[in-house]
Amino acid sequence: MNKDKIKKLGDLKKAGYESKSIKEELRDNLKDKIRKGENAFEGIHGYDYTVIPELERAILSRHNINLLGLRGQAKTRLARLMVNLLDEWIPTIEGSEINDDPLNPISRFAKDLIIAKGDETPIEWIHREDRFFEKLATPDVTVADLIGDVDPIKAANLRLSYADDRVIHFGMIPRANRSIFVINELPDLQARIQVALFNILQEGDIQIRGFKLRLPLDMQFVFTANPEDYTNRGSIVTPLKDRIGSQILTHYPENIEIAKTITSQEAQLDTRQRELVHVPEMAKDLLEQISFEARDSEFIDHKSGVSARMSITAFENLLSTAERRAIKNGEEETLLRFGDFLGVIPSITGKVELVYEGEQEGAAFVAQQLIGDAVKTLFPDYFPKIEKLQKPDATTPYDDLVEWFFESSGFELPDDLPDSEYKEKLDSIEPLNKLIEKYQPELKTEDKYFMKEFLLWALVEYKKLSKQRFSKGLQFKDLYGSYISGL
């Protein structure tokens, strides 16, 4: 249908346009995508066999939807992607406040205009992107904001009494007629405001200040909610829950590979940053493992969740830490170092809610603890496991390396060493080189230095070495030598 040639109601009728409700529109376009094998929710990862099939079933069932899950689980992203299931363009009566369907008008304005002008009634076309409305539920939201209210100024200007429905100022929901309307954090909406949604969800009409106004709105509602809200801040009132067709539970990535894909897609990095810093795949695994550790940590409130945004911002901070060093040293490229992970601590401390024990320890300590836990989890994937209890005379693959530190006075790695000096320092530890060659022989040369640091950090976590922070960097020492020197 050539919308550029259709400017009046008569043109629309001649073109054979047929009205369709938004739920039928979403349903038909989804069915078309399923038949073609196309992904209706591009850019969403890890939900292929869980959330997306449930969401598609809800759309096919013409349901209003509640997406229930912890923060950072792409609830709002899913709702926004539903716009792609709308028709690209739809016609409306020109000048209508509520996107009146030319063939099925519901407002007094549109009906009066059609009576007056008939087939000469002007129409306009709105794009699918303009048919998405979003409101964050906050305690100060009123019924007038969402539904509407009597406008005394309009009544005065038009010289109408308050009993005339033309004095109504429509709220956000009527203005979103024939659109997708999202209310984020639904439990934060006061109970009396939630009650105002009952009629809209069930009968599709609205009530304003006692007006006997039948306005059968055509809406697709999507709500989002966090399970913790049911106890902390508010709740969804039972009759409202009863009127929401499908409640879909979202979740965090189930494995590191999916988490890495999400982080890589969402991280705000420019081409220069990606080219400047070489990031080993293992470093990406470690970064995501930190989030997995946080979700199981005894110091962190599990009800609050650990958003996927933590990994995303941590990755941005990680690369910026390496970038800053390269700029200071005048280098055109640099290797990501394990020590750069200390630069992600601000991204962790701002993204987690600590329980009482975590507050006692302090956010920075908890963040470092998470990094250490991630190291211990991944270590057996690369090197022989270090047992907690060993016989006194038992030998381990790490004895020569520990002996090297015992005989030395300590090993320092300043944060801002140029790459050449950084490599030279790590290469000077011969037992470390041998361990890498033996257990990671196929590792790329540029990844070996990160692996060397990883091994040192792991030995610290397993109480084989000690690590101390000084003003310019890190110092690794023999564990018992450190105890003696501390006496």
C-alpha positions as CSV (number, residue, x, y, z in Angstrom):
1,M,0.0,0.0,0.0
2,N,1.5,3.3,-1.1
3,K,1.0,5.6,1.9
4,D,2.3,8.6,0.0
5,K,-0.8,8.6,-2.3
6,I,-3.3,8.0,0.5
7,K,-4.0,11.3,2.2
8,K,-7.8,11.1,2.8
9,L,-10.3,8.6,4.2
10,G,-11.8,8.0,0.7
11,D,-8.3,7.0,-0.6
12,L,-7.8,4.6,2.2
13,K,-11.2,2.9,1.5
14,K,-10.4,2.6,-2.2
15,A,-7.0,1.0,-1.4
16,G,-8.8,-1.8,0.5
17,Y,-7.3,-1.1,3.9
18,E,-8.6,-3.2,6.7
19,S,-8.5,-2.3,10.4
20,K,-6.6,-4.7,12.7
21,S,-6.1,-4.6,16.5
22,I,-2.6,-4.2,17.7
23,K,-2.7,-7.7,19.3
24,E,-3.7,-9.2,15.9
25,E,-1.0,-7.1,14.3
26,L,1.7,-8.4,16.6
27,R,0.3,-12.0,16.3
28,D,0.3,-11.9,12.4
29,N,3.8,-10.5,12.1
30,L,5.2,-12.9,14.6
31,K,3.6,-15.9,12.8
32,D,5.2,-14.6,9.6
33,K,8.6,-14.4,11.2
34,I,8.3,-17.9,12.7
35,R,7.4,-19.3,9.3
36,K,10.4,-17.7,7.8
37,G,12.7,-18.8,10.6
38,E,13.6,-15.2,11.5
39,N,14.6,-14.1,15.0
40,A,11.9,-11.7,16.3
41,F,14.1,-10.6,19.2
42,E,17.5,-9.9,17.7
43,G,20.3,-9.1,20.1
44,I,18.8,-11.1,23.0
45,H,21.1,-14.0,24.1
46,G,20.5,-16.9,26.4
47,Y,16.7,-16.9,26.2
48,D,16.3,-19.1,23.0
49,Y,14.8,-22.0,24.9
50,T,13.3,-20.3,27.9
51,V,12.0,-16.7,27.8
52,I,11.6,-16.1,24.1
53,P,9.3,-19.2,23.4
54,E,7.1,-18.1,26.4
55,L,7.0,-14.5,25.1
56,E,6.0,-15.7,21.6
57,R,3.3,-17.9,23.1
58,A,2.0,-14.9,25.0
59,I,1.9,-12.8,21.9
60,L,0.1,-15.5,19.9
61,S,-2.4,-15.7,22.8
62,R,-3.0,-12.0,22.5
63,H,-2.0,-11.5,26.2
64,N,-0.9,-8.5,28.1
65,I,2.5,-9.5,29.6
66,N,4.4,-9.2,32.9
67,L,8.2,-9.7,32.7
68,L,9.3,-10.7,36.1
69,G,13.0,-10.9,37.0
70,L,15.9,-9.4,38.8
71,R,17.7,-6.3,37.5
72,G,19.8,-6.5,34.4
73,Q,17.9,-9.4,32.8
74,A,16.9,-7.5,29.6
75,K,13.2,-7.1,30.5
76,T,12.9,-3.6,29.1
77,R,15.0,-4.6,26.0
78,L,12.5,-7.4,25.3
79,A,9.6,-5.0,25.5
80,R,11.2,-2.5,23.2
81,L,12.0,-5.2,20.6
82,M,8.3,-6.0,20.3
83,V,8.1,-2.8,18.2
84,N,9.6,-4.8,15.4
85,L,6.5,-7.0,15.3
86,L,4.3,-4.0,14.4
87,D,3.3,-3.0,10.9
88,E,5.8,-0.4,9.6
89,W,3.1,2.3,9.0
90,I,-0.5,2.6,10.1
91,P,-3.1,5.4,9.2
92,T,-4.7,7.7,11.8
93,I,-7.1,10.6,11.7
94,E,-5.1,13.7,11.3
95,G,-5.1,15.8,14.5
96,S,-6.4,13.0,16.7
97,E,-4.9,12.9,20.2
98,I,-5.3,9.2,20.6
99,N,-4.3,7.8,17.2
100,D,-7.9,7.1,16.0
101,D,-8.2,4.4,13.4
102,P,-9.9,6.1,10.4
103,L,-12.2,3.1,9.8
104,N,-13.0,2.6,13.5
105,P,-12.8,6.0,15.3
106,I,-13.4,6.1,19.1
107,S,-12.9,9.7,20.1
108,R,-15.5,12.4,19.8
109,F,-13.1,14.5,17.8
110,A,-12.6,11.9,15.1
111,K,-16.3,10.9,14.9
112,D,-17.4,14.6,14.5
113,L,-14.7,15.2,11.9
114,I,-15.8,12.2,9.8
115,I,-19.4,13.3,10.0
116,A,-18.4,16.7,8.8
117,K,-16.0,15.8,6.0
118,G,-16.8,12.2,5.1
119,D,-14.3,10.7,2.6
120,E,-12.4,14.0,2.6
121,T,-11.3,13.5,6.2
122,P,-7.5,14.0,6.2
123,I,-5.4,11.1,7.5
124,E,-1.8,10.8,8.4
125,W,0.6,7.8,8.8
126,I,2.6,7.0,11.9
127,H,5.7,4.8,12.0
128,R,6.1,1.8,14.3
129,E,8.8,3.5,16.2
130,D,6.3,6.1,17.3
131,R,4.0,3.5,18.7
132,F,6.0,2.6,21.7
133,F,5.4,4.3,25.0
134,E,7.2,3.7,28.3
135,K,6.6,4.9,31.8
136,L,8.7,4.2,34.9
137,A,6.3,3.6,37.8
138,T,7.2,5.9,40.7
139,P,5.2,6.7,43.8
140,D,4.3,10.2,42.5
141,V,2.5,8.9,39.4
142,T,-1.2,9.9,39.4
143,V,-4.3,8.6,37.7
144,A,-4.4,11.9,35.8
145,D,-0.9,11.2,34.5
146,L,-1.9,7.8,33.2
147,I,-5.6,8.0,32.4
148,G,-6.5,11.7,32.2
149,D,-8.4,14.4,34.0
150,V,-10.8,17.3,33.4
151,D,-8.9,20.3,31.9
152,P,-10.5,23.6,33.3
153,I,-8.5,25.7,30.8
154,K,-9.9,23.7,27.9
155,A,-13.4,24.0,29.4
156,A,-13.0,27.8,29.7
157,N,-11.6,28.3,26.2
158,L,-14.3,26.1,24.6
159,R,-17.0,27.5,26.9
160,L,-18.1,24.0,27.9
161,S,-19.4,22.6,31.2
162,Y,-17.4,20.1,33.1
163,A,-20.1,17.5,32.1
164,D,-18.9,17.6,28.5
165,D,-16.4,15.0,27.6
166,R,-14.6,17.4,25.3
167,V,-13.0,19.0,28.4
168,I,-11.0,15.9,29.2
169,H,-7.3,16.0,28.9
170,F,-6.1,12.5,28.0
171,G,-3.3,10.9,29.9
172,M,-0.4,8.8,28.6
173,I,-2.4,5.6,28.2
174,P,-5.2,6.9,25.9
175,R,-2.6,8.8,23.9
176,A,-0.8,5.5,23.4
177,N,-3.9,4.0,21.7
178,R,-2.9,1.4,19.1
179,S,0.5,1.2,20.6
180,I,2.7,-0.8,23.0
181,F,2.6,0.7,26.5
182,V,5.3,-0.4,29.0
183,I,5.1,0.3,32.7
184,N,8.5,-0.5,34.3
185,E,8.7,-1.5,38.0
186,L,5.0,-2.1,38.3
187,P,5.0,-2.8,42.1
188,D,6.3,0.7,42.7
189,L,2.9,2.0,41.4
190,Q,0.6,2.8,44.3
191,A,-2.2,0.3,44.8
192,R,-4.9,2.9,44.1
193,I,-3.2,3.7,40.7
194,Q,-3.0,0.0,39.9
195,V,-6.8,-0.2,40.5
196,A,-7.3,2.4,37.7
197,L,-5.8,-0.1,35.2
198,F,-8.4,-2.7,35.9
199,N,-11.0,-1.6,33.3
200,I,-8.3,-0.9,30.7
201,L,-6.9,-4.4,30.9
202,Q,-10.2,-6.3,31.1
203,E,-12.7,-4.2,29.1
204,G,-10.4,-2.0,27.2
205,D,-12.1,1.3,28.3
206,I,-11.3,4.1,30.7
207,Q,-13.2,6.1,33.4
208,I,-12.3,9.7,34.2
209,R,-13.8,11.7,37.1
210,G,-17.1,9.9,36.9
211,F,-17.7,10.5,33.2
212,K,-19.7,7.8,31.5
213,L,-17.1,7.6,28.8
214,R,-16.8,4.4,26.8
215,L,-13.4,4.6,25.1
216,P,-12.4,1.1,23.9
217,L,-8.7,1.5,23.7
218,D,-6.6,-0.8,21.6
219,M,-3.4,-1.5,23.6
220,Q,-0.7,-4.0,24.1
221,F,0.5,-3.7,27.7
222,V,3.9,-5.0,28.9
223,F,4.8,-4.7,32.6
224,T,8.2,-5.3,34.2
225,A,8.7,-6.1,37.8
226,N,11.5,-7.3,40.2
227,P,10.7,-10.2,42.6
228,E,12.3,-8.3,45.5
229,D,9.7,-5.5,45.0
230,Y,7.0,-7.8,46.3
231,T,8.4,-7.5,49.8
232,N,10.6,-4.4,49.8
233,R,8.7,-1.6,48.2
234,G,5.2,-2.7,47.2
235,S,3.3,-5.4,45.3
236,I,1.1,-6.0,42.3
237,V,-2.5,-6.0,43.6
238,T,-4.1,-9.4,43.1
239,P,-6.9,-8.3,40.8
240,L,-4.4,-6.6,38.5
241,K,-2.2,-9.8,38.4
242,D,-5.4,-11.7,37.5
243,R,-5.9,-9.4,34.5
244,I,-2.4,-9.9,33.1
245,G,-2.5,-12.8,30.7
246,S,1.1,-14.1,30.9
247,Q,3.8,-13.7,33.6
248,I,7.2,-14.6,32.2
249,L,10.2,-15.2,34.4
250,T,13.6,-13.9,33.1
251,H,17.0,-15.1,34.3
252,Y,20.7,-14.4,34.1
253,P,23.0,-16.0,31.5
254,E,23.4,-19.7,32.3
255,N,27.1,-20.0,31.1
256,I,30.1,-17.8,30.5
257,E,29.9,-18.0,26.7
258,I,26.5,-16.4,26.6
259,A,27.6,-13.8,29.2
260,K,30.6,-12.9,27.0
261,T,28.4,-12.5,24.0
262,I,26.2,-10.1,25.9
263,T,29.1,-8.1,27.3
264,S,30.8,-7.8,23.9
265,Q,27.6,-6.6,22.3
266,E,26.7,-4.0,24.9
267,A,30.1,-2.6,26.0
268,Q,30.5,1.0,24.8
269,L,33.9,0.8,23.2
270,D,35.3,2.5,20.1
271,T,37.4,0.9,17.4
272,R,40.5,2.6,18.7
273,Q,40.1,1.0,22.1
274,R,39.6,-2.5,20.7
275,E,42.6,-2.2,18.5
276,L,44.9,-0.7,21.2
277,V,44.4,-3.3,23.8
278,H,44.9,-7.1,23.2
279,V,42.5,-9.0,25.4
280,P,43.1,-12.7,25.9
281,E,40.0,-14.9,25.8
282,M,40.8,-16.1,29.3
283,A,40.5,-12.5,30.6
284,K,37.0,-12.3,29.2
285,D,36.2,-15.6,30.9
286,L,37.6,-14.3,34.2
287,L,35.6,-11.1,33.9
288,E,32.3,-13.0,33.5
289,Q,33.2,-15.5,36.2
290,I,33.3,-12.5,38.7
291,S,29.6,-12.0,38.1
292,F,28.9,-15.7,38.6
293,E,30.8,-15.6,41.8
294,A,28.9,-12.5,42.9
295,R,25.6,-14.2,42.4
296,D,26.7,-16.9,44.8
297,S,28.6,-14.8,47.3
298,E,27.6,-14.8,51.0
299,F,28.4,-11.1,51.1
300,I,25.9,-10.1,48.4
301,D,22.1,-9.8,48.6
302,H,20.8,-12.5,46.2
303,K,17.3,-11.1,46.2
304,S,18.7,-7.9,44.6
305,G,20.6,-9.8,42.0
306,V,23.8,-8.9,40.1
307,S,23.0,-7.1,36.9
308,A,24.6,-8.0,33.6
309,R,25.5,-4.4,33.5
310,M,28.2,-5.2,36.1
311,S,30.2,-7.2,33.5
312,I,29.6,-4.6,30.8
313,T,30.9,-1.7,32.8
314,A,33.7,-3.8,34.3
315,F,34.8,-4.7,30.8
316,E,34.8,-1.0,29.8
317,N,36.9,-0.1,32.9
318,L,39.2,-3.0,32.2
319,L,40.1,-1.8,28.8
320,S,40.3,1.8,30.0
321,T,42.8,0.8,32.6
322,A,45.1,-0.7,30.0
323,E,44.4,2.2,27.6
324,R,45.4,4.8,30.3
325,R,48.7,3.0,30.8
326,A,49.4,2.8,27.1
327,I,48.8,6.6,26.7
328,K,51.1,7.4,29.6
329,N,53.8,5.2,28.1
330,G,53.3,6.5,24.5
331,E,52.5,3.0,23.2
332,E,50.5,2.3,20.1
333,E,49.3,-1.0,21.5
334,T,49.4,-2.9,24.8
335,L,48.6,-6.3,26.4
336,L,45.9,-6.5,28.9
337,R,47.4,-7.5,32.3
338,F,46.0,-9.3,35.2
339,G,46.8,-6.3,37.4
340,D,44.4,-4.3,35.3
341,F,41.5,-6.2,37.0
342,L,42.1,-3.9,40.0
343,G,40.7,-1.2,37.8
344,V,37.3,-2.9,37.6
345,I,36.7,-2.7,41.4
346,P,34.6,0.6,41.0
347,S,32.4,-1.2,38.6
348,I,31.7,-4.0,41.1
349,T,31.2,-1.9,44.2
350,G,28.6,0.2,42.5
351,K,26.6,-2.7,41.2
352,V,26.1,-5.0,44.2
353,E,23.9,-4.7,47.3
354,L,25.8,-6.0,50.3
355,V,24.2,-8.0,53.2
356,Y,25.3,-7.1,56.7
357,E,28.4,-9.3,56.6
358,G,29.4,-7.6,53.4
359,E,29.0,-4.2,54.8
360,Q,31.2,-5.2,57.7
361,E,33.9,-6.3,55.4
362,G,33.6,-3.3,53.0
363,A,32.7,-3.1,49.4
364,A,36.3,-2.9,48.1
365,F,37.2,-6.0,50.1
366,V,34.2,-7.9,48.7
367,A,35.1,-6.9,45.1
368,Q,38.7,-8.2,45.6
369,Q,37.3,-11.3,47.2
370,L,35.1,-11.9,44.1
371,I,38.2,-11.6,41.8
372,G,40.0,-14.1,43.9
373,D,37.1,-16.5,43.9
374,A,36.9,-16.3,40.1
375,V,40.6,-17.1,39.9
376,K,40.2,-20.2,42.1
377,T,37.2,-21.4,40.0
378,L,39.0,-21.1,36.7
379,F,42.4,-22.3,37.8
380,P,41.8,-26.1,37.5
381,D,40.8,-25.5,33.8
382,Y,44.4,-24.5,33.0
383,F,46.7,-26.0,35.7
384,P,46.8,-29.1,38.0
385,K,44.6,-28.6,41.0
386,I,46.1,-27.5,44.3
387,E,44.7,-29.6,47.1
388,K,43.9,-28.0,50.4
389,L,45.5,-30.7,52.4
390,Q,48.8,-32.2,51.3
391,K,51.3,-34.6,52.9
392,P,54.4,-32.8,54.3
393,D,56.8,-34.6,52.0
394,A,54.5,-34.5,48.9
395,T,55.8,-32.7,45.8
396,T,53.7,-30.5,43.6
397,P,54.3,-28.9,40.1
398,Y,54.6,-25.5,41.8
399,D,57.4,-26.3,44.2
400,D,60.2,-24.8,42.0
401,L,58.2,-21.6,41.5
402,V,57.5,-21.3,45.2
403,E,61.2,-22.0,45.9
404,W,62.2,-19.2,43.5
405,F,60.2,-16.7,45.5
406,F,61.6,-18.1,48.8
407,E,65.2,-17.4,47.5
408,S,64.4,-14.0,46.1
409,S,63.6,-10.8,48.1
410,G,60.3,-10.3,46.3
411,F,59.0,-9.6,42.9
412,E,57.4,-6.3,42.1
413,L,55.1,-5.4,39.2
414,P,54.5,-1.7,38.9
415,D,51.1,-0.8,37.3
416,D,52.5,1.5,34.7
417,L,55.5,-0.5,33.4
418,P,55.9,-0.2,29.6
419,D,55.1,-3.5,27.9
420,S,58.7,-4.3,27.1
421,E,59.8,-4.0,30.8
422,Y,56.6,-5.9,31.9
423,K,57.4,-8.8,29.6
424,E,61.1,-8.8,30.7
425,K,60.2,-9.0,34.4
426,L,57.8,-11.9,34.0
427,D,60.3,-13.7,31.6
428,S,62.9,-13.5,34.4
429,I,61.0,-16.0,36.5
430,E,62.3,-19.2,34.9
431,P,60.1,-21.7,36.8
432,L,57.1,-19.7,35.7
433,N,58.1,-20.0,32.1
434,K,58.5,-23.8,32.5
435,L,55.0,-24.2,34.0
436,I,53.4,-22.3,31.1
437,E,55.3,-24.3,28.5
438,K,54.4,-27.6,30.2
439,Y,50.7,-27.0,30.9
440,Q,49.7,-24.4,28.2
441,P,52.1,-25.2,25.3
442,E,49.6,-24.0,22.6
443,L,49.0,-20.6,24.2
444,K,49.6,-17.7,21.9
445,T,52.7,-15.7,22.7
446,E,50.8,-12.5,23.4
447,D,48.5,-14.4,25.9
448,K,51.3,-16.0,27.9
449,Y,52.0,-13.0,30.0
450,F,48.4,-12.7,31.2
451,M,48.6,-16.4,32.0
452,K,51.8,-16.0,34.0
453,E,50.2,-13.3,36.1
454,F,47.1,-15.5,36.5
455,L,49.2,-18.3,37.9
456,L,50.9,-16.0,40.4
457,W,47.5,-14.7,41.6
458,A,46.2,-18.2,41.8
459,L,49.1,-19.3,44.0
460,V,48.3,-16.3,46.3
461,E,44.7,-17.5,46.5
462,Y,45.8,-21.0,47.4
463,K,48.2,-19.6,50.1
464,K,51.4,-20.6,48.3
465,L,52.6,-17.0,47.8
466,S,51.7,-13.7,49.3
467,K,50.6,-10.5,47.5
468,Q,50.9,-6.9,48.8
469,R,49.7,-3.7,47.3
470,F,52.2,-0.8,47.3
471,S,51.7,2.7,46.0
472,K,52.8,2.0,42.4
473,G,51.9,-1.6,42.0
474,L,51.9,-5.2,43.4
475,Q,54.6,-7.2,45.1
476,F,54.6,-11.0,45.2
477,K,56.6,-12.8,47.9
478,D,57.2,-16.2,49.4
479,L,54.4,-16.8,52.0
480,Y,56.5,-17.8,54.9
481,G,59.2,-15.3,54.2
482,S,56.5,-12.6,54.4
483,Y,55.5,-13.9,57.8
484,I,59.1,-13.8,59.0
485,S,59.7,-10.3,57.7
486,G,56.4,-9.1,59.3
487,L,57.6,-10.1,62.8
